[in-house]
């Protein structure tokens, strides 16, 4: 079957088809055991459904499909190569697997298309995947020469090169400041505009060197590679990651049945802040603070399963160095409805 026929159409689903499994051990999922422990109570029924909102190379998906023999897994990814590789890796579970080529903010619509009114669990593993980071031609890394693409879905949207070669200095500075917390955002943006006036900036090495030269020498000696924050900011902007997350979390929480659970792994403070706020909104009462008795419709819809964000221990980091910046939050649905709703019906 050729690549064109294997491709999953955007926002559409199809059962996985047999293929050659990707060898186990090629990808170590972050917080695998902790995610399994947190989601197990929700997945112990006769025919549980788990949404893997960020399929990647299928590491988490494989673990859950192996652990729960009657589990159906719905896997989302915007990256067509990730969908293709996961389809191969998970081929032995084809009858219990649905793949969706879409950004995770389409969870609600996709579940409706699949005829699923509620699900038992949802897992998000945010940020750039190992597949994307390790592929030189994708341009996510500042340490290897590559075209400045940075699109997670290479079938649509503008590349990072198109962004930095067309955006104004002010727009670039805002992106670097808001998405990368870059102190020298204005200096870097000005340097990009000067350099592109001579020739377009099209590769990762050119950009990384330009950023390094724009940052004062004393500031380059701490905090890792000087271009790290710039590359993060551009990746977030190119892929609209934060807007997608803001839309996806309410959809995922709404889809959970009572007793269902959500686990989110994030890798920088911007993601974690969005997750923290959304879970807090769903897990607190919407009643006035001075109300002596809280009516059922105003009581919290969720309860938090973690105290703050869980950080990786030394063993987790040793097994997977990319877990260093990971933060995990989780919640369980205890009532139907949305924050502020009066509905109490399960799954509404």
Phi and psi in degrees as GROMACS dihedral restraints (atoms count N, CA, C in turn):
[ dihedral_restraints ]
;  ai    aj    ak    al  type     phi  dphi    fc
    3     4     5     6     1   -74.5    20    10
    4     5     6     7     1   165.1    20    10
    6     7     8     9     1   -58.4    20    10
    7     8     9    10     1   -39.1    20    10
    9    10    11    12     1   -65.1    20    10
   10    11    12    13     1   -37.1    20    10
   12    13    14    15     1   -76.4    20    10
   13    14    15    16     1   -25.2    20    10
   15    16    17    18     1   -80.5    20    10
   16    17    18    19     1   -18.3    20    10
   18    19    20    21     1   -66.7    20    10
   19    20    21    22     1   136.0    20    10
   21    22    23    24     1   -86.7    20    10
   22    23    24    25     1   126.4    20    10
   24    25    26    27     1   -64.3    20    10
   25    26    27    28     1   145.8    20    10
   27    28    29    30     1   -53.8    20    10
   28    29    30    31     1   128.5    20    10
   30    31    32    33     1    73.4    20    10
   31    32    33    34     1     5.6    20    10
   33    34    35    36     1  -110.9    20    10
   34    35    36    37     1   159.3    20    10
   36    37    38    39     1  -123.3    20    10
   37    38    39    40     1   159.8    20    10
   39    40    41    42     1  -159.9    20    10
   40    41    42    43     1   152.5    20    10
   42    43    44    45     1   -63.7    20    10
   43    44    45    46     1   148.0    20    10
   45    46    47    48     1   -66.0    20    10
   46    47    48    49     1   152.0    20    10
   48    49    50    51     1  -116.0    20    10
   49    50    51    52     1   156.3    20    10
   51    52    53    54     1   -58.1    20    10
   52    53    54    55     1   146.1    20    10
   54    55    56    57     1  -158.9    20    10
   55    56    57    58     1  -167.3    20    10
   57    58    59    60     1   -93.7    20    10
   58    59    60    61     1   116.1    20    10
   60    61    62    63     1   -60.7    20    10
   61    62    63    64     1   141.6    20    10
   63    64    65    66     1   -72.6    20    10
   64    65    66    67     1   133.3    20    10
   66    67    68    69     1   -57.2    20    10
   67    68    69    70     1   135.5    20    10
   69    70    71    72     1   -63.5    20    10
   70    71    72    73     1   150.3    20    10
   72    73    74    75     1    94.2    20    10
   73    74    75    76     1    -6.3    20    10
   75    76    77    78     1   -78.7    20    10
   76    77    78    79     1   -13.8    20    10
   78    79    80    81     1  -148.7    20    10
   79    80    81    82     1   126.5    20    10
   81    82    83    84     1  -102.8    20    10
   82    83    84    85     1   110.5    20    10
   84    85    86    87     1   -70.4    20    10
   85    86    87    88     1   144.5    20    10
   87    88    89    90     1   -77.7    20    10
   88    89    90    91     1   141.6    20    10
   90    91    92    93     1    52.0    20    10
   91    92    93    94     1    38.8    20    10
   93    94    95    96     1   -62.2    20    10
   94    95    96    97     1   -52.3    20    10
   96    97    98    99     1   -67.5    20    10
   97    98    99   100     1   -39.7    20    10
   99   100   101   102     1   -64.9    20    10
  100   101   102   103     1   -40.8    20    10
  102   103   104   105     1   -62.9    20    10
  103   104   105   106     1   -42.0    20    10
  105   106   107   108     1   -62.6    20    10
  106   107   108   109     1   -45.4    20    10
  108   109   110   111     1   -61.3    20    10
  109   110   111   112     1   -41.4    20    10
  111   112   113   114     1   -71.6    20    10
  112   113   114   115     1   -35.4    20    10
  114   115   116   117     1   -89.0    20    10
  115   116   117   118     1   -18.6    20    10
  117   118   119   120     1   -54.4    20    10
  118   119   120   121     1   -44.8    20    10
  120   121   122   123     1   -58.7    20    10
  121   122   123   124     1   -29.1    20    10
  123   124   125   126     1   -84.6    20    10
  124   125   126   127     1   -16.4    20    10
  126   127   128   129     1  -109.9    20    10
  127   128   129   130     1    15.8    20    10
  129   130   131   132     1   -93.5    20    10
  130   131   132   133     1     5.6    20    10
  132   133   134   135     1   -77.1    20    10
  133   134   135   136     1  -177.1    20    10
  135   136   137   138     1   -70.8    20    10
  136   137   138   139     1   -30.9    20    10
  138   139   140   141     1  -146.9    20    10
  139   140   141   142     1    67.3    20    10
  141   142   143   144     1   -71.9    20    10
  142   143   144   145     1   155.7    20    10
  144   145   146   147     1  -124.1    20    10
  145   146   147   148     1   125.9    20    10
  147   148   149   150     1  -117.6    20    10
  148   149   150   151     1   132.0    20    10
  150   151   152   153     1   -96.9    20    10
  151   152   153   154     1   119.1    20    10
  153   154   155   156     1   -98.3    20    10
  154   155   156   157     1   100.7    20    10
  156   157   158   159     1   -75.0    20    10
  157   158   159   160     1   -14.2    20    10
  159   160   161   162     1  -137.6    20    10
  160   161   162   163     1    78.2    20    10
  162   163   164   165     1   -59.7    20    10
  163   164   165   166     1   -44.2    20    10
  165   166   167   168     1    57.0    20    10
  166   167   168   169     1  -131.0    20    10
  168   169   170   171     1   -90.0    20    10
  169   170   171   172     1     8.5    20    10
  171   172   173   174     1    82.6    20    10
  172   173   174   175     1    15.4    20    10
  174   175   176   177     1   -64.5    20    10
  175   176   177   178     1   -51.3    20    10
  177   178   179   180     1   -64.4    20    10
  178   179   180   181     1   -42.9    20    10
  180   181   182   183     1   -58.5    20    10
  181   182   183   184     1   -44.9    20    10
  183   184   185   186     1   -60.7    20    10
  184   185   186   187     1   -43.3    20    10
  186   187   188   189     1   -59.4    20    10
  187   188   189   190     1   -45.9    20    10
  189   190   191   192     1   -72.1    20    10
  190   191   192   193     1   -39.1    20    10
  192   193   194   195     1   -65.9    20    10
  193   194   195   196     1   -35.0    20    10
  195   196   197   198     1   -71.6    20    10
  196   197   198   199     1   -36.9    20    10
  198   199   200   201     1   -74.9    20    10
  199   200   201   202     1   -35.5    20    10
  201   202   203   204     1  -117.6    20    10
  202   203   204   205     1    99.3    20    10
  204   205   206   207     1   -63.7    20    10
  205   206   207   208     1   -20.1    20    10
  207   208   209   210     1  -107.4    20    10
  208   209   210   211     1    10.1    20    10
  210   211   212   213     1   -72.5    20    10
  211   212   213   214     1   136.5    20    10
  213   214   215   216     1  -102.8    20    10
  214   215   216   217     1   129.3    20    10
  216   217   218   219     1  -114.4    20    10
  217   218   219   220     1   129.1    20    10
  219   220   221   222     1  -105.6    20    10
  220   221   222   223     1   114.2    20    10
  222   223   224   225     1  -108.6    20    10
  223   224   225   226     1   126.5    20    10
  225   226   227   228     1  -107.1    20    10
  226   227   228   229     1   141.3    20    10
  228   229   230   231     1  -160.6    20    10
  229   230   231   232     1   140.5    20    10
  231   232   233   234     1   -82.8    20    10
  232   233   234   235     1   -12.9    20    10
  234   235   236   237     1   -92.7    20    10
  235   236   237   238     1   115.1    20    10
  237   238   239   240     1   -62.8    20    10
  238   239   240   241     1   -32.9    20    10
  240   241   242   243     1   -69.1    20    10
  241   242   243   244     1   -37.4    20    10
  243   244   245   246     1   -63.8    20    10
  244   245   246   247     1   -42.5    20    10
  246   247   248   249     1   -61.7    20    10
  247   248   249   250     1   -43.7    20    10
  249   250   251   252     1   -63.3    20    10
  250   251   252   253     1   -46.0    20    10
  252   253   254   255     1   -68.9    20    10
  253   254   255   256     1   -39.2    20    10
  255   256   257   258     1   -66.5    20    10
  256   257   258   259     1   -36.6    20    10
  258   259   260   261     1   -58.8    20    10
  259   260   261   262     1   -40.9    20    10
  261   262   263   264     1   -69.4    20    10
  262   263   264   265     1   -47.1    20    10
  264   265   266   267     1   -61.6    20    10
  265   266   267   268     1   -36.4    20    10
  267   268   269   270     1  -101.9    20    10
  268   269   270   271     1    18.7    20    10
  270   271   272   273     1   -57.9    20    10
  271   272   273   274     1   -32.3    20    10
  273   274   275   276     1   -70.8    20    10
  274   275   276   277     1   -11.3    20    10
  276   277   278   279     1  -107.4    20    10
  277   278   279   280     1    22.1    20    10
  279   280   281   282     1   -54.9    20    10
  280   281   282   283     1   -33.9    20    10
  282   283   284   285     1   -77.0    20    10
  283   284   285   286     1    -7.1    20    10
  285   286   287   288     1  -122.2    20    10
  286   287   288   289     1    19.6    20    10
  288   289   290   291     1  -130.7    20    10
  289   290   291   292     1   132.1    20    10
  291   292   293   294     1  -122.7    20    10
  292   293   294   295     1   128.5    20    10
  294   295   296   297     1  -107.9    20    10
  295   296   297   298     1   137.0    20    10
  297   298   299   300     1  -128.8    20    10
  298   299   300   301     1   118.5    20    10
  300   301   302   303     1   -85.3    20    10
  301   302   303   304     1    96.9    20    10
  303   304   305   306     1  -168.5    20    10
  304   305   306   307     1   158.4    20    10
  306   307   308   309     1   -71.1    20    10
  307   308   309   310     1   148.3    20    10
  309   310   311   312     1   -67.7    20    10
  310   311   312   313     1    -8.6    20    10
  312   313   314   315     1   -73.9    20    10
  313   314   315   316     1    -2.8    20    10
  315   316   317   318     1   -99.3    20    10
  316   317   318   319     1    15.9    20    10
  318   319   320   321     1   -54.5    20    10
  319   320   321   322     1   -48.2    20    10
  321   322   323   324     1   -57.4    20    10
  322   323   324   325     1   -51.3    20    10
  324   325   326   327     1   -63.7    20    10
  325   326   327   328     1   -41.4    20    10
  327   328   329   330     1   -66.1    20    10
  328   329   330   331     1   -38.8    20    10
  330   331   332   333     1   -66.6    20    10
  331   332   333   334     1   -36.3    20    10
  333   334   335   336     1   -61.6    20    10
  334   335   336   337     1   -44.1    20    10
  336   337   338   339     1   -60.2    20    10
  337   338   339   340     1   -33.5    20    10
  339   340   341   342     1   -82.4    20    10
  340   341   342   343     1    -4.5    20    10
  342   343   344   345     1    77.1    20    10
  343   344   345   346     1    24.3    20    10
  345   346   347   348     1  -103.4    20    10
  346   347   348   349     1   113.9    20    10
  348   349   350   351     1   -81.0    20    10
  349   350   351   352     1   -33.5    20    10
  351   352   353   354     1  -142.3    20    10
  352   353   354   355     1   163.2    20    10
  354   355   356   357     1  -131.8    20    10
  355   356   357   358     1   167.8    20    10
  357   358   359   360     1   -94.7    20    10
  358   359   360   361     1   -27.2    20    10
  360   361   362   363     1  -154.8    20    10
  361   362   363   364     1   153.4    20    10
  363   364   365   366     1  -137.3    20    10
  364   365   366   367     1   134.2    20    10
  366   367   368   369     1  -124.5    20    10
  367   368   369   370     1   127.8    20    10
  369   370   371   372     1  -114.8    20    10
  370   371   372   373     1   129.7    20    10
  372   373   374   375     1  -122.7    20    10
  373   374   375   376     1    91.8    20    10
  375   376   377   378     1   -77.3    20    10
  376   377   378   379     1   177.4    20    10
  378   379   380   381     1    84.7    20    10
  379   380   381   382     1  -168.1    20    10
  381   382   383   384     1   -79.5    20    10
  382   383   384   385     1   140.3    20    10
  384   385   386   387     1   -86.6    20    10
  385   386   387   388     1   164.2    20    10
  387   388   389   390     1   -59.6    20    10
  388   389   390   391     1   -38.8    20    10
  390   391   392   393     1   -57.1    20    10
  391   392   393   394     1   -48.0    20    10
  393   394   395   396     1   -70.2    20    10
  394   395   396   397     1   -41.8    20    10
  396   397   398   399     1   -67.5    20    10
  397   398   399   400     1   -35.1    20    10
  399   400   401   402     1   -87.6    20    10
  400   401   402   403     1    -8.0    20    10
  402   403   404   405     1   -90.2    20    10
  403   404   405   406     1   109.1    20    10
  405   406   407   408     1   -56.7    20    10
  406   407   408   409     1   -36.0    20    10
  408   409   410   411     1   -74.1    20    10
  409   410   411   412     1    -7.4    20    10
  411   412   413   414     1   -85.8    20    10
  412   413   414   415     1   -22.4    20    10
  414   415   416   417     1    79.8    20    10
  415   416   417   418     1    17.6    20    10
  417   418   419   420     1   -79.6    20    10
  418   419   420   421     1   -24.0    20    10
  420   421   422   423     1   -97.7    20    10
  421   422   423   424     1   139.5    20    10
  423   424   425   426     1   -89.6    20    10
  424   425   426   427     1    -2.9    20    10
  426   427   428   429     1   -98.7    20    10
  427   428   429   430     1    -7.3    20    10
  429   430   431   432     1  -133.4    20    10
  430   431   432   433     1   144.0    20    10
  432   433   434   435     1   -68.3    20    10
  433   434   435   436     1   132.7    20    10
  435   436   437   438     1  -165.7    20    10
  436   437   438   439     1   156.6    20    10
  438   439   440   441     1   -63.2    20    10
  439   440   441   442     1   145.3    20    10
  441   442   443   444     1   -81.1    20    10
  442   443   444   445     1    81.4    20    10
  444   445   446   447     1   -95.9    20    10
  445   446   447   448     1   -72.8    20    10
  447   448   449   450     1    68.7    20    10
  448   449   450   451     1     5.6    20    10
  450   451   452   453     1   -78.1    20    10
  451   452   453   454     1   130.3    20    10
  453   454   455   456     1   -72.5    20    10
  454   455   456   457     1   -32.5    20    10
  456   457   458   459     1  -111.8    20    10
  457   458   459   460     1   103.8    20    10
  459   460   461   462     1   -78.2    20    10
  460   461   462   463     1     4.1    20    10
  462   463   464   465     1   -91.7    20    10
  463   464   465   466     1    -5.1    20    10
  465   466   467   468     1  -155.7    20    10
  466   467   468   469     1   157.8    20    10
  468   469   470   471     1    87.5    20    10
  469   470   471   472     1   168.1    20    10
  471   472   473   474     1   -82.6    20    10
  472   473   474   475     1   148.0    20    10
  474   475   476   477     1   -82.4    20    10
  475   476   477   478     1   169.5    20    10
  477   478   479   480     1   -63.7    20    10
  478   479   480   481     1   -35.7    20    10
  480   481   482   483     1   -62.0    20    10
  481   482   483   484     1   -43.0    20    10
  483   484   485   486     1   -63.9    20    10
  484   485   486   487     1   -37.0    20    10
  486   487   488   489     1   -65.6    20    10
  487   488   489   490     1   -51.8    20    10
  489   490   491   492     1   -73.9    20    10
  490   491   492   493     1   -18.6    20    10
  492   493   494   495     1   -92.4    20    10
  493   494   495   496     1    -3.3    20    10
  495   496   497   498     1  -126.7    20    10
  496   497   498   499     1   -25.6    20    10
  498   499   500   501     1   -70.2    20    10
  499   500   501   502     1   151.1    20    10
  501   502   503   504     1   -71.9    20    10
  502   503   504   505     1   164.7    20    10
  504   505   506   507     1   -59.9    20    10
  505   506   507   508     1   -39.2    20    10
  507   508   509   510     1   -64.6    20    10
  508   509   510   511     1   -41.8    20    10
  510   511   512   513     1   -65.1    20    10
  511   512   513   514     1   -42.5    20    10
  513   514   515   516     1   -63.8    20    10
  514   515   516   517     1   -43.3    20    10
  516   517   518   519     1   -61.8    20    10
  517   518   519   520     1   -40.7    20    10
  519   520   521   522     1   -63.5    20    10
  520   521   522   523     1   -43.8    20    10
  522   523   524   525     1   -60.3    20    10
  523   524   525   526     1   -47.2    20    10
  525   526   527   528     1   -66.5    20    10
  526   527   528   529     1   -35.8    20    10
  528   529   530   531     1   -75.1    20    10
  529   530   531   532     1   -47.2    20    10
  531   532   533   534     1   -75.5    20    10
  532   533   534   535     1   -38.1    20    10
  534   535   536   537     1  -100.8    20    10
  535   536   537   538     1   -14.9    20    10
  537   538   539   540     1  -121.9    20    10
  538   539   540   541     1    -4.1    20    10
  540   541   542   543     1    51.4    20    10
  541   542   543   544     1    41.7    20    10
  543   544   545   546     1   -86.8    20    10
  544   545   546   547     1   116.6    20    10
  546   547   548   549     1   -64.0    20    10
  547   548   549   550     1   -30.9    20    10
  549   550   551   552     1  -105.1    20    10
  550   551   552   553     1    35.0    20    10
  552   553   554   555     1   -57.9    20    10
  553   554   555   556     1   -44.7    20    10
  555   556   557   558     1   -65.9    20    10
  556   557   558   559     1   -39.9    20    10
  558   559   560   561     1   -65.2    20    10
  559   560   561   562     1   -44.1    20    10
  561   562   563   564     1   -65.5    20    10
  562   563   564   565     1   -43.6    20    10
  564   565   566   567     1   -60.7    20    10
  565   566   567   568     1   -42.6    20    10
  567   568   569   570     1   -63.9    20    10
  568   569   570   571     1   -39.5    20    10
  570   571   572   573     1   -65.7    20    10
  571   572   573   574     1   -38.3    20    10
  573   574   575   576     1   -62.4    20    10
  574   575   576   577     1   -45.1    20    10
  576   577   578   579     1   -63.7    20    10
  577   578   579   580     1   -40.4    20    10
  579   580   581   582     1   -64.9    20    10
  580   581   582   583     1   -44.6    20    10
  582   583   584   585     1   -67.2    20    10
  583   584   585   586     1   -41.7    20    10
  585   586   587   588     1   -70.2    20    10
  586   587   588   589     1   -18.3    20    10
  588   589   590   591     1   -67.4    20    10
  589   590   591   592     1   -25.4    20    10
  591   592   593   594     1   -85.7    20    10
  592   593   594   595     1   -42.7    20    10
  594   595   596   597     1  -166.2    20    10
  595   596   597   598     1   147.5    20    10
  597   598   599   600     1   -58.1    20    10
  598   599   600   601     1   144.6    20    10
  600   601   602   603     1   -91.7    20    10
  601   602   603   604     1   113.9    20    10
  603   604   605   606     1  -126.6    20    10
  604   605   606   607     1    -6.0    20    10
  606   607   608   609     1  -131.5    20    10
  607   608   609   610     1   158.4    20    10
  609   610   611   612     1   -66.4    20    10
  610   611   612   613     1   -37.5    20    10
  612   613   614   615     1   -66.0    20    10
  613   614   615   616     1   -43.8    20    10
  615   616   617   618     1   -58.8    20    10
  616   617   618   619     1   -45.3    20    10
  618   619   620   621     1   -66.3    20    10
  619   620   621   622     1   -43.9    20    10
  621   622   623   624     1   -61.5    20    10
  622   623   624   625     1   -42.0    20    10
  624   625   626   627     1   -67.4    20    10
  625   626   627   628     1   -38.1    20    10
  627   628   629   630     1   -63.2    20    10
  628   629   630   631     1   -43.1    20    10
  630   631   632   633     1   -64.3    20    10
  631   632   633   634     1   -46.0    20    10
  633   634   635   636     1   -57.9    20    10
  634   635   636   637     1   -43.6    20    10
  636   637   638   639     1   -70.7    20    10
  637   638   639   640     1   -19.4    20    10
  639   640   641   642     1   -84.2    20    10
  640   641   642   643     1   -16.5    20    10
  642   643   644   645     1   -97.1    20    10
  643   644   645   646     1   133.7    20    10
  645   646   647   648     1   -55.0    20    10
  646   647   648   649     1   143.6    20    10
  648   649   650   651     1   -53.1    20    10
  649   650   651   652     1   -45.0    20    10
  651   652   653   654     1   -59.2    20    10
  652   653   654   655     1   -34.7    20    10
  654   655   656   657     1   -74.4    20    10
  655   656   657   658     1   -18.7    20    10
  657   658   659   660     1   -77.3    20    10
  658   659   660   661     1   -15.0    20    10
  660   661   662   663     1   -83.5    20    10
  661   662   663   664     1    -9.0    20    10
  663   664   665   666     1  -131.9    20    10
  664   665   666   667     1   159.2    20    10
  666   667   668   669     1    83.4    20    10
  667   668   669   670     1    17.3    20    10
  669   670   671   672     1    81.2    20    10
  670   671   672   673     1  -161.4    20    10
  672   673   674   675     1   -62.5    20    10
  673   674   675   676     1   134.2    20    10
  675   676   677   678     1   -59.6    20    10
  676   677   678   679     1   -24.5    20    10
  678   679   680   681     1   -89.8    20    10
  679   680   681   682     1    -2.1    20    10
  681   682   683   684     1   -57.0    20    10
  682   683   684   685     1   -47.2    20    10
  684   685   686   687     1   -69.9    20    10
  685   686   687   688     1   -35.9    20    10
  687   688   689   690     1   -65.0    20    10
  688   689   690   691     1   -45.0    20    10
  690   691   692   693     1   -65.4    20    10
  691   692   693   694     1   -39.2    20    10
  693   694   695   696     1   -61.2    20    10
  694   695   696   697     1   -45.9    20    10
  696   697   698   699     1   -63.0    20    10
  697   698   699   700     1   -44.1    20    10
  699   700   701   702     1   -65.5    20    10
  700   701   702   703     1   -40.1    20    10
  702   703   704   705     1   -61.9    20    10
  703   704   705   706     1   -43.9    20    10
  705   706   707   708     1   -63.3    20    10
  706   707   708   709     1   -41.9    20    10
  708   709   710   711     1   -67.8    20    10
  709   710   711   712     1   -45.0    20    10
  711   712   713   714     1   -60.3    20    10
  712   713   714   715     1   -38.8    20    10
  714   715   716   717     1   -99.2    20    10
  715   716   717   718     1     0.3    20    10
  717   718   719   720     1    55.1    20    10
  718   719   720   721     1    39.8    20    10
  720   721   722   723     1   -63.3    20    10
  721   722   723   724     1   -43.1    20    10
  723   724   725   726     1   -71.8    20    10
  724   725   726   727     1   -39.3    20    10
  726   727   728   729     1   -63.5    20    10
  727   728   729   730     1   -40.2    20    10
  729   730   731   732     1   -63.9    20    10
  730   731   732   733     1   -40.0    20    10
  732   733   734   735     1   -66.4    20    10
  733   734   735   736     1   -41.5    20    10
  735   736   737   738     1   -60.3    20    10
  736   737   738   739     1   -35.6    20    10
  738   739   740   741     1   -80.0    20    10
  739   740   741   742     1   -33.4    20    10
  741   742   743   744     1   -74.9    20    10
  742   743   744   745     1   -37.6    20    10
  744   745   746   747     1   -61.5    20    10
  745   746   747   748     1   -48.6    20    10
  747   748   749   750     1   -60.3    20    10
  748   749   750   751     1   -37.3    20    10
  750   751   752   753     1   -64.9    20    10
  751   752   753   754     1   -41.8    20    10
  753   754   755   756     1   -67.5    20    10
  754   755   756   757     1   -43.9    20    10
  756   757   758   759     1   -63.8    20    10
  757   758   759   760     1   -39.4    20    10
  759   760   761   762     1   -65.0    20    10
  760   761   762   763     1   -30.7    20    10
  762   763   764   765     1   -77.9    20    10
  763   764   765   766     1   -16.8    20    10
  765   766   767   768     1   -74.8    20    10
  766   767   768   769     1   135.8    20    10
  768   769   770   771     1   -72.2    20    10
  769   770   771   772     1   165.4    20    10
  771   772   773   774     1   -62.5    20    10
  772   773   774   775     1   127.2    20    10
  774   775   776   777     1    96.1    20    10
  775   776   777   778     1   -12.1    20    10
  777   778   779   780     1   -73.8    20    10
  778   779   780   781     1   159.1    20    10
  780   781   782   783     1  -132.2    20    10
  781   782   783   784     1   149.4    20    10
  783   784   785   786     1  -121.3    20    10
  784   785   786   787     1   134.5    20    10
  786   787   788   789     1  -126.6    20    10
  787   788   789   790     1   130.6    20    10
  789   790   791   792     1  -127.1    20    10
  790   791   792   793     1   127.1    20    10
  792   793   794   795     1  -106.7    20    10
  793   794   795   796     1   123.9    20    10
  795   796   797   798     1  -122.8    20    10
  796   797   798   799     1   164.7    20    10
  798   799   800   801     1  -130.5    20    10
  799   800   801   802     1     0.3    20    10
  801   802   803   804     1  -152.1    20    10
  802   803   804   805     1   165.2    20    10
  804   805   806   807     1   -63.7    20    10
  805   806   807   808     1   -30.5    20    10
  807   808   809   810     1   -64.5    20    10
  808   809   810   811     1   -45.7    20    10
  810   811   812   813     1   -62.7    20    10
  811   812   813   814     1   -49.9    20    10
  813   814   815   816     1   -61.3    20    10
  814   815   816   817     1   -36.0    20    10
  816   817   818   819     1   -64.8    20    10
  817   818   819   820     1   -41.7    20    10
  819   820   821   822     1   -63.0    20    10
  820   821   822   823     1   -45.0    20    10
  822   823   824   825     1   -62.8    20    10
  823   824   825   826     1   -46.1    20    10
  825   826   827   828     1   -57.7    20    10
  826   827   828   829     1   -47.1    20    10
  828   829   830   831     1   -66.2    20    10
  829   830   831   832     1   -41.5    20    10
  831   832   833   834     1   -66.6    20    10
  832   833   834   835     1   -44.5    20    10
  834   835   836   837     1   -66.3    20    10
  835   836   837   838     1   -35.9    20    10
  837   838   839   840     1   -63.5    20    10
  838   839   840   841     1   -40.0    20    10
  840   841   842   843     1   -64.8    20    10
  841   842   843   844     1   -36.7    20    10
  843   844   845   846     1   -83.1    20    10
  844   845   846   847     1   -14.5    20    10
  846   847   848   849     1  -110.2    20    10
  847   848   849   850     1    14.1    20    10
  849   850   851   852     1  -123.2    20    10
  850   851   852   853     1   157.3    20    10
  852   853   854   855     1   -69.6    20    10
  853   854   855   856     1   144.6    20    10
  855   856   857   858     1   -97.2    20    10
  856   857   858   859     1    11.2    20    10
  858   859   860   861     1   -80.4    20    10
  859   860   861   862     1   153.9    20    10
  861   862   863   864     1   -56.5    20    10
  862   863   864   865     1   143.0    20    10
  864   865   866   867     1   -62.7    20    10
  865   866   867   868     1   -23.4    20    10
  867   868   869   870     1   -95.9    20    10
  868   869   870   871     1     9.1    20    10
  870   871   872   873     1   -73.9    20    10
  871   872   873   874     1   121.7    20    10
  873   874   875   876     1   -67.4    20    10
  874   875   876   877     1   -35.8    20    10
  876   877   878   879     1  -127.4    20    10
  877   878   879   880     1   124.6    20    10
  879   880   881   882     1   -87.8    20    10
  880   881   882   883     1   118.0    20    10
  882   883   884   885     1   -62.6    20    10
  883   884   885   886     1   152.9    20    10
  885   886   887   888     1   -51.1    20    10
  886   887   888   889     1   -46.5    20    10
  888   889   890   891     1   -63.1    20    10
  889   890   891   892     1   -18.4    20    10
  891   892   893   894     1  -102.0    20    10
  892   893   894   895     1     1.9    20    10
  894   895   896   897     1   -78.6    20    10
  895   896   897   898     1   159.5    20    10
  897   898   899   900     1   -58.0    20    10
  898   899   900   901     1   145.6    20    10
  900   901   902   903     1   -87.8    20    10
  901   902   903   904     1   -24.8    20    10
  903   904   905   906     1  -132.7    20    10
  904   905   906   907     1   160.7    20    10
  906   907   908   909     1  -124.2    20    10
  907   908   909   910     1   141.5    20    10
  909   910   911   912     1   -74.8    20    10
  910   911   912   913     1   138.1    20    10
  912   913   914   915     1  -100.4    20    10
  913   914   915   916     1   -10.1    20    10
  915   916   917   918     1  -125.5    20    10
  916   917   918   919     1   146.5    20    10
  918   919   920   921     1   -90.4    20    10
  919   920   921   922     1   101.8    20    10
  921   922   923   924     1    70.6    20    10
  922   923   924   925     1  -158.2    20    10
  924   925   926   927     1   -94.1    20    10
  925   926   927   928     1   130.4    20    10
  927   928   929   930     1   -79.5    20    10
  928   929   930   931     1   130.9    20    10
  930   931   932   933     1  -105.1    20    10
  931   932   933   934     1   153.8    20    10
  933   934   935   936     1   -70.4    20    10
  934   935   936   937     1   146.5    20    10
  936   937   938   939     1   -89.9    20    10
  937   938   939   940     1  -178.5    20    10
  939   940   941   942     1   -63.5    20    10
  940   941   942   943     1   -36.5    20    10
  942   943   944   945     1   -65.8    20    10
  943   944   945   946     1   -41.3    20    10
  945   946   947   948     1   -62.9    20    10
  946   947   948   949     1   -43.7    20    10
  948   949   950   951     1   -67.6    20    10
  949   950   951   952     1   -38.0    20    10
  951   952   953   954     1   -64.0    20    10
  952   953   954   955     1   -38.2    20    10
  954   955   956   957     1   -72.8    20    10
  955   956   957   958     1   -31.0    20    10
  957   958   959   960     1  -151.0    20    10
  958   959   960   961     1    96.9    20    10
  960   961   962   963     1   -57.0    20    10
  961   962   963   964     1   -24.0    20    10
  963   964   965   966     1   -71.6    20    10
  964   965   966   967     1    -7.0    20    10
  966   967   968   969     1   -80.0    20    10
  967   968   969   970     1    -7.2    20    10
  969   970   971   972     1   -52.7    20    10
  970   971   972   973     1   -44.0    20    10
  972   973   974   975     1   -95.1    20    10
  973   974   975   976     1     4.6    20    10
  975   976   977   978     1   -70.1    20    10
  976   977   978   979     1   145.8    20    10
  978   979   980   981     1  -135.2    20    10
  979   980   981   982     1   134.8    20    10
  981   982   983   984     1  -117.1    20    10
  982   983   984   985     1   134.0    20    10
  984   985   986   987     1  -132.2    20    10
  985   986   987   988     1   149.6    20    10
  987   988   989   990     1  -148.7    20    10
  988   989   990   991     1   154.3    20    10
  990   991   992   993     1  -150.5    20    10
  991   992   993   994     1   156.0    20    10
  993   994   995   996     1  -122.5    20    10
  994   995   996   997     1   137.5    20    10
  996   997   998   999     1   -77.9    20    10
  997   998   999  1000     1   128.7    20    10
  999  1000  1001  1002     1  -118.0    20    10
 1000  1001  1002  1003     1   -12.1    20    10
 1002  1003  1004  1005     1  -148.7    20    10
 1003  1004  1005  1006     1   159.3    20    10
 1005  1006  1007  1008     1   -77.7    20    10
 1006  1007  1008  1009     1   176.0    20    10
 1008  1009  1010  1011     1    89.6    20    10
 1009  1010  1011  1012     1   177.2    20    10
 1011  1012  1013  1014     1  -114.5    20    10
 1012  1013  1014  1015     1   164.3    20    10
 1014  1015  1016  1017     1   -54.1    20    10
 1015  1016  1017  1018     1   125.5    20    10
 1017  1018  1019  1020     1    88.0    20    10
 1018  1019  1020  1021     1    -9.0    20    10
 1020  1021  1022  1023     1   -76.1    20    10
 1021  1022  1023  1024     1   160.1    20    10
 1023  1024  1025  1026     1  -101.2    20    10
 1024  1025  1026  1027     1    -1.8    20    10
 1026  1027  1028  1029     1   -71.8    20    10
 1027  1028  1029  1030     1   143.2    20    10
 1029  1030  1031  1032     1  -126.0    20    10
 1030  1031  1032  1033     1    -0.7    20    10
 1032  1033  1034  1035     1   -66.4    20    10
 1033  1034  1035  1036     1   135.1    20    10
 1035  1036  1037  1038     1   -56.4    20    10
 1036  1037  1038  1039     1   131.9    20    10
 1038  1039  1040  1041     1    83.1    20    10
 1039  1040  1041  1042     1    -1.3    20    10
